[in-house]
Amino acid sequence: MDHLWAPWRMAYIRGEKKPVDGCVFCKLPQEDNNMQIIARSQHVYVTLNLYPYNNGHLMVVPFEHVPSQEDLGTEALTDLMVTTNRALAALRQAYNPPAFNLGANLGAAAGAGIAEHFHFHIVPRWPADANFMTVVGHTRVIPDSLENISRDLRTAWQSLDSED
């Protein structure tokens, strides 16, 4: 019998959240050597989602604390999309997903877990990634650790940078 072992998910399942003073997305890029952050640009940074929908689930987050992309200037919006394209390229290089879901949840009613700070999701997709565990057990199986995913994506990102 195979066993699924993902103890890091238990805090999420129980609804336990670490108490954070202020905005988690504002504090995240200030932390030194944070393995969650894959890359930074002038207006945005790319981070792993701690509670991923799939392996390699990324978020592109503006440094500016705003609730909607409507509040971002043209330069920040451009940087957001250019960085999203870089993230897609890094994910393709590292994991070769055949498809992606891209999007944002604007406001709590739309499902935004952190509605006060806009962020853009990039979710790699593979055929049949919604298997019986998801459909019947309401559980996602993420086959790798966040540390390994971070290493793989940072390596892919650096490879893209060296091509430029």
Protein Blocks (a to p, Z undefined) as FASTA:
>chain_A
ZZdddfklmmmmnopacddehjfklmmmmpghiaklmbdcfkbccdddfbbfbghiacdd
dfbdcfbfklpcfklmmmmmmmmmmmmmmmmmmnopabdcddddedjknopablmlgcdd
dddddehklcfklmmnopacdfbdfklmmmmmmmmmmmmmmmZZ
